[in-house]
Amino acid sequence: MTHTEAEAGTGTEAESRAEAGAEAGTGTETGIEITAELVRELLREQHPDLAGHSVRLGARGWDNQLWRLGDDLAVRLPWATQSADELLRKEHAWLPGLAPRLPLPVPVPQRIGEPSAKFPRPWIVTTWVPGAPADHAPATRGGEAADRLAAFLTALHQSAPEDAPTGGDRGGSLADLSGEFFEGLAEAAEAGLIPDPDAVRAVWEDAVAAPGWAGLPVWIHGDLHPANILTADGTFCGVIDFGDLCAGDPACDLAAAWVLLPDGAAERFHAAYEPAADAATLRRARGWAARQAVGGVMIGDAGVHGRPGGKATWGPPARTALRRLAATR
């Protein structure tokens, strides 16, 4: 069974958010096919007041599927890694309190669904954030995009409470990730995906050598890659997927200046972000950008060659980020 064009949505946003997926459902690692009817059944069982809204596929992400619920809501269900269950619960617990202070729309959790006989994993209902992901529709209005990104991160990067979640490999020490980074870099270089691996290695080594974050842990998004920020009319209009939300070093998010912005916009971003990042923080941010970009070229190459887990649209922004990092060492 397939969606009709009307069911799946039309236009650039629908195509990019669902990655042109016209399937009625796709299976999870549990073997359960997620369909519009399953979503309706889950709603009827746990949130019957929402079950009358229309249901249609919105997007298939790395860990989750997003099904639009009427015009203003979405149902988000984990379909891949088991870690997604914990990440959904974390968003439900923390994001509603943070969202009101953020200057860009974010998917605010409204309800949570508990595991059941129909679907053995938790799921959430959030607000729907319109826009096309930046890996499909990059920002082109550099000045405005830089200002919006700086305003968003300035608002987010406030001191986190003592009981805030920690990030594992997000927002912590880059040195702890060196083995993984060099392994990925070597694999990407051997595949011919990185023209100047020595330049990328130099960026990483400089970042690791930089003094660590001396301030209190701040809230960070933790996963600001191009598929998790939305655009409209050439600039940023929303931020999604807060599963890696945690307290840590803001340099992890400041990597976005090299990964998300058009050429020539990074300096304006750094000038607008408050408080201004010191030299050590920017060095660490370049290391986080290098890590994200190396992963992006590998995932992008897998997408081009049809390997599982590949996302062809992740390659171009990752290669652009590596070019910028190598040019500014």
Residue, then its C-alpha position, 0 to 999 in steps of 0.5 A: m500500500t502506498h500514500t497518494e500524493a495528497e496523503a504524503g504531502t506535496g512540494t519541496e518541504a514534504e519531499s525533503r522531510a520524508e525524503a521522497g518516501a511514498e511508502a505507507g510504512t517502514g519496519t522497525e528493528t522490532g519487525i513492526e511496520i509503522t503505518a498511518e493506521l498503527v499511529r491512529e490505533l496508538l492514539r485511540e488507545q492512549h490519547p483518544d482526543l487526538a485520534g480524529h486528526s489526519v495522519r500522514l508521513g512527515a519524515r524518516g530520520w536516523d532514529n525516529q519516524l515523524w508522522r504529521l497529526g493534523d496541521d499543527l502536531a506530529v507523532r514521533l516514534p523510534w524505529a531504529t536504535q534502542s537509545a532513541d527510547e531514552l532520548l525521547r523521554k529526555e526531550h519530553a522531560w526537558l524541552p517544554g521548559l526550554a522552548p519558551r526562551l528559544p527564538l526559533p520554533v522547536p518541536v515542543p513535546q505535548r504528550i507521551g505514549e507508553p510501550s504497549a502490545k501494539f508498539p513496544r517502545p515509547w513515543i511522543v506527540t510534539t508540535w510540528v515545525p514547518g520548513a525544509p531540512a538544511d541538507h536539502a535546502p541550505a541557507t543562502r541568506g548568510g547574514e540573516a542565517a548567521d544572526r538567527l543561529a547566533a540568537f538561538l545559541t545565545a538563548l540556549h547556552q544558559s547554565a544548566p541545572e545540576d540534574a540536567p542530563t549529561g551528553g556522553d560523547r556530546g559536549g565533553s572532552l574531545a581527547d576522549l574521542s580521538g581514537e574514534f575520530f582518527e579511525g573514521l578519518a583514516e577510513a574516509a581518506e582511504a575511500g578518497l572522500i577527504p582530499d587533505p586528511d593531514a589538514v583535518r588531522a591538524v584541526w583535530e589535534d589543535a582542538v584537543a590541545a586547546p584549554g578545556w571549557a572552564g565555565l559551568p555546563v550550559w545547555i547544548h543541542g548536541d546534534l546541530h547537523p544540517a538535517n536537524i535545522l530547518t530553512a525557509d526563504g534562504t534562512f533558518c526557521g526552526v531547530i528539531d531533534f533534541g534527543d542529544l540535549c544535554a549540559g556541557d561545553p558550548a563548543c559542541d554547538l558552535a561547530a555549526a558556524w562551519v557546518l551550517l552557514p553559507d561561505g563568508a557568514a561565520e564571522r558575523f555569527h561569531a560577532a553576534y553570539e553572546p558572550a563572545a567565544d574565546a579563542a580556546t572555545l573556537r579551537r574546540a568548536r573547529g574540532w567538533a566541526a571536523r568530527q561531524a564533517v568526517g562522519g557526514v562524508m562517510i554517511g553521505d558516501a553510503g547514501v550515494h552507493g545505496r548502503p544501509g544508513g546512508k544519507a546522500t544529502w549529508g555529503p555535500p555540507a560535510r565536504t564544504a565544512l572540511r574545505r572551510l576548516a582546512a582553509t582556516r587552519 
